[in-house]
Amino acid sequence: MPLARALFLNEATDPAVFDHLNDQFFVGRDFLVAPILFPAPPGQSAATRSVYLPTGSNWYSFKDNTAPLDAAVPGGTTITNYVAGLDLVPIYVRAGTILPMRSQVEQYVGERASNPLDINVYPGPDSTYVMYQDDGITSNAAANGHFRTTEISHQRVNGITNVRLRRLKDAYKPPEPFYTVTLPGTQQPARVTAGGAAVPDVGSAAALASSSANGFRWDGGLQTTIVKVFDTTPDVTISVAD
């Protein structure tokens, strides 16, 4: 499957997506992009457009962890008059999505010697995602088997969100010593564990960034939990209890 996908590649059973093949697309399975195609009318500072959200899933407006999540929007909804300035592209994320991202922006592959992964897990149905990693430079890394694949899954059981990372193939070691698991739309956790061991609340972003061991913090303004986990085991489950 291509990285950029026409809507019907992911949503072939929703006939309404065929009305939006020329102005919306997916990046991967769960990241829906609806670019602004026309300039704002004279006298207006921002353009508007409608956005169709495919049926069968709920959707969250993508905030890039800069603002709290809005309420989920049911699939089959057409959002009319979405207002977007020059600095905003309308993006929606499927509920339950597992979305690995880099912590910092890179203008080209390898710009930063180390750029830890931030694995975002959105509220919603249980799901599984297989993440592929290699050095980003070697052209035949996959053919030679020099890569890592990690199955990431999440489940919600009795007020506990469990996120499991299990290496399926482990023939590449990333330069980053840790990764973060980010849970947007969460209450302040009562307890966090990684591999069954308690993870301490370090209290602040600065403390989490400088921590040399596993830790977490809850951002009350963003209603988001961030767990820092050192990449030392091939199979670990992070559990966050309300």
WOGIRA-V22888 format. One record per residue. N is the residue number from 1. RES is the residue in one small letter. PHI is phi in degrees with one decimal (none if undefined). Layout:
<<N & RES & PHI> <N & RES & PHI>>
This chain:
<<1 & m & none> <2 & p & -71.4> <3 & l & -68.1> <4 & a & -89.7> <5 & r & -129.1> <6 & a & -61.3> <7 & l & -56.0> <8 & f & -69.2> <9 & l & -66.6> <10 & n & -98.7> <11 & e & -130.7> <12 & a & -66.2> <13 & t & -90.5> <14 & d & -104.1> <15 & p & -63.1> <16 & a & -67.5> <17 & v & -66.2> <18 & f & -70.5> <19 & d & -85.7> <20 & h & -131.0> <21 & l & -72.7> <22 & n & -100.9> <23 & d & -142.2> <24 & q & -143.7> <25 & f & -156.7> <26 & f & -99.4> <27 & v & -106.4> <28 & g & 71.3> <29 & r & -90.2> <30 & d & -130.1> <31 & f & -112.7> <32 & l & -101.8> <33 & v & -113.8> <34 & a & -128.1> <35 & p & -64.7> <36 & i & -77.9> <37 & l & -103.1> <38 & f & -132.3> <39 & p & -68.9> <40 & a & -64.4> <41 & p & -60.9> <42 & p & -53.6> <43 & g & 89.0> <44 & q & -113.1> <45 & s & -87.4> <46 & a & -140.6> <47 & a & -83.3> <48 & t & -128.3> <49 & r & -158.9> <50 & s & -97.6> <51 & v & -129.3> <52 & y & -99.6> <53 & l & -106.8> <54 & p & -58.2> <55 & t & -71.0> <56 & g & 96.2> <57 & s & -141.8> <58 & n & -90.2> <59 & w & -134.7> <60 & y & -112.8> <61 & s & -65.1> <62 & f & -74.6> <63 & k & -108.7> <64 & d & 56.4> <65 & n & 57.3> <66 & t & -109.4> <67 & a & -156.1> <68 & p & -62.6> <69 & l & -64.2> <70 & d & -75.6> <71 & a & -61.3> <72 & a & -65.6> <73 & v & -106.7> <74 & p & -64.3> <75 & g & -64.0> <76 & g & 90.0> <77 & t & -87.4> <78 & t & -106.3> <79 & i & -86.2> <80 & t & -94.8> <81 & n & 56.5> <82 & y & -67.1> <83 & v & -95.9> <84 & a & -140.6> <85 & g & -78.1> <86 & l & -66.1> <87 & d & -97.6> <88 & l & -135.6> <89 & v & -112.3> <90 & p & -62.3> <91 & i & -136.0> <92 & y & -128.7> <93 & v & -120.0> <94 & r & -65.4> <95 & a & -58.7> <96 & g & 88.0> <97 & t & -64.3> <98 & i & -106.3> <99 & l & -128.0> <100 & p & -73.0> <101 & m & -139.7> <102 & r & -83.3> <103 & s & -66.8> <104 & q & -126.9> <105 & v & -69.0> <106 & e & -121.9> <107 & q & -82.7> <108 & y & -156.6> <109 & v & -62.2> <110 & g & 86.9> <111 & e & -58.5> <112 & r & -106.5> <113 & a & -62.7> <114 & s & -140.0> <115 & n & -147.2> <116 & p & -58.9> <117 & l & -75.5> <118 & d & -121.2> <119 & i & -94.4> <120 & n & -88.5> <121 & v & -121.8> <122 & y & -86.8> <123 & p & -58.0> <124 & g & 146.2> <125 & p & -61.2> <126 & d & -56.2> <127 & s & -153.4> <128 & t & -136.9> <129 & y & -140.2> <130 & v & -105.4> <131 & m & -102.8> <132 & y & -104.9> <133 & q & -137.8> <134 & d & -144.2> <135 & d & -75.8> <136 & g & 77.3> <137 & i & -124.6> <138 & t & -65.6> <139 & s & -69.4> <140 & n & -111.5> <141 & a & -59.6> <142 & a & -67.0> <143 & a & -63.5> <144 & n & -87.5> <145 & g & 79.5> <146 & h & -92.4> <147 & f & -152.9> <148 & r & -125.6> <149 & t & -118.4> <150 & t & -128.0> <151 & e & -85.6> <152 & i & -110.2> <153 & s & -134.5> <154 & h & -137.5> <155 & q & -137.9> <156 & r & -116.1> <157 & v & -136.6> <158 & n & 51.1> <159 & g & 78.3> <160 & i & -121.8> <161 & t & -97.0> <162 & n & -107.8> <163 & v & -117.9> <164 & r & -107.7> <165 & l & -117.8> <166 & r & -129.7> <167 & r & -73.1> <168 & l & -91.3> <169 & k & -133.2> <170 & d & -129.7> <171 & a & -115.4> <172 & y & -150.1> <173 & k & -110.5> <174 & p & -64.0> <175 & p & -72.0> <176 & e & -78.3> <177 & p & -78.2> <178 & f & -147.5> <179 & y & -140.1> <180 & t & -120.4> <181 & v & -112.7> <182 & t & -112.0> <183 & l & -117.0> <184 & p & -70.6> <185 & g & 71.5> <186 & t & -121.3> <187 & q & -79.8> <188 & q & -64.3> <189 & p & -67.6> <190 & a & -83.5> <191 & r & -161.7> <192 & v & -132.1> <193 & t & -131.5> <194 & a & -135.3> <195 & g & 61.5> <196 & g & 86.8> <197 & a & -95.7> <198 & a & -62.8> <199 & v & -109.4> <200 & p & -77.1> <201 & d & -83.7> <202 & v & -86.7> <203 & g & 93.9> <204 & s & -146.2> <205 & a & -64.2> <206 & a & -64.5> <207 & a & -65.7> <208 & l & -68.1> <209 & a & -63.4> <210 & s & -91.5> <211 & s & -65.3> <212 & s & -97.4> <213 & a & -140.6> <214 & n & -56.5> <215 & g & -163.5> <216 & f & -145.7> <217 & r & -145.8> <218 & w & -115.3> <219 & d & -95.1> <220 & g & -65.7> <221 & g & -66.7> <222 & l & -94.5> <223 & q & 54.4> <224 & t & -137.1> <225 & t & -105.8> <226 & i & -122.1> <227 & v & -115.5> <228 & k & -96.5> <229 & v & -129.8> <230 & f & -79.7> <231 & d & -84.5> <232 & t & -116.3> <233 & t & -136.5> <234 & p & -77.2> <235 & d & -151.3> <236 & v & -142.0> <237 & t & -116.5> <238 & i & -99.0> <239 & s & -117.5> <240 & v & -121.8> <241 & a & -101.1> <242 & d & -63.9>>
